[in-house]
Amino acid sequence: MKQQYIVAACMLLLGMSSCNLIRRDVKEGAVVQLGNNYLYQSDLDAVTQAATTPEDSARYAEQFIRRWATDILRYQEGKNHSTPEIEAMVEDYRRSLYVAEYERHIVDKRMPKTVTDAEADTFYVHHQDRFILQENILRGALLVIPQDAPSQPELKKRLAAINEEENLEYIEKYAYQYASGYELFTEQWRTGNQILMRMPSNKWQKTLAHDKQFAEQDSTSVYLLQVTDCRLAGEPMPVEYAREAIDKMILQERRVTFLQEQRRQIYDDAVRTGKIQMTNDN
């Protein structure tokens, strides 16, 4: 039934086409033809699959066919009124597309994508001004515990020396037993805003340069933030924090150099094989 309504919509449009450009195609699977352009049943199925009734299917099909045919007719009319200047622009754009796709292909296939630690470190040293922090970053640990949780002084003492294995084990056991939230990020950098999402206020950021342990509370919980390392806004990023950006910059510079070399080589090869010949007219 749905198929019958779609075909009916197509036939309706065929009857409305005064120039008779749109007609049923004899090719298998094609339901509409406009010149050398064909619309297939699979195209209509894709736009009518959301229909809940045969009437909706017919309406969706009709709307799609109208848009499809109108776009082609407008293109044909525009091409009929083209000028040499427009054709030159079209050809330039076509060539640009071909070149862009070719260069994307050879970059993907031939250009090395690995950035070594040594390359990253060297690039960072020579371009440190590109890697300035826009906000504070830090490493450490954050615990959220009930206000009446036991042994809080001992917990704070252990947090202050969290890098010692014995203290870390104590903190993790304590967190498992009492904490409603716990994050250990001594090996990863977090931005100040990421930590702020877990803390009641932003007061701790104001003294981050010299204080390493912070305790805040709300109506139900105590928030303990231990900072093991930090960098402040305006300071250079740690190289490991900047690594992703460094790799992207190195690969972009490598791509430029690779394509410059490829263009030089393709020209030299054309000259060497006689594809390019210098005439006496110059």
RAMO-V205709 format. One line per field, one symbol per residue. ss: DSSP state (h for helix, s for strand, l for the rest). psi: psi as a letter, one per 30 degrees, with the letter a starting at -180 (. if undefined). burial: I if it has 9 or more other ideal C-beta (glycine too) atoms within 8 Angstrom, else O. Layout:
ss->???
psi->???
burial->???
//
This chain:
ss->lhhhhhhhhhhhhhhhlllllssllllllsssssllsssshhhhhhhhlllllhhhhhhhhhhhhhhhhhhhhhhhhhhhlllhhhhhhhhhhhhhhhhhhhhhhhhhhhllllllhhhhhhhhhhlhhhlsllllsssssssssslllllhhhhhhhhhllllhhhhhhhhhhhhhhssssssssssssshhhhhllllllhhhhllllllssssslllsssssssssssllllsllhhhhhhhhhhhhhhhhhhhhhhhhhhhhhhhhhhllllllllll
psi->eeeeeeeeeeeeeeffjefhfklkkfkkfkfkkjbgkkkleeeeeeffffkfleeeeeeeeeeeeeeeeeeeeeeeeeefglleeeeeeeeeeeeeeeeeeeeeeeeeefkkfkkleeeeeeeeefhfffikkflklllblkkjllfgklheeeeeeeefhffkeeeeeeeeeeeeefkfkkkjhffkkkleeeeefflflgefffgfefkfkkkllafflkjjjkkfklklkflkkkefefeeeeeeeeeeeeeeeeeeeeeeeeeeeeeeggekkklff.
burial->OIOOIIIIIIIIIIOOIOOOIIIIIOOOOIIIIIOOOIIIIOIIOOIIOOIOOIOIIIIIIIOIIIOIIOOIIOOIOOOOOOOOOOIOOIOOOOOOOOOOOOIOOIIOOOIOOOIOOOIIIOIIOOIOOOIIIOOIIIIIIIIIIIOOIOOIOOIIOIIIOIOOOOIIOIIIOIIOOOIOOIOOIIOOIIIIOOIIOIIOOOOIIOOIOOIOIIIIOOOOIIIIIIIIOIIIOOOOIIIOIIIOIIIOIIIOOIIOOIIOOIOOOOIOIIIOOOOOOOOOOO
//
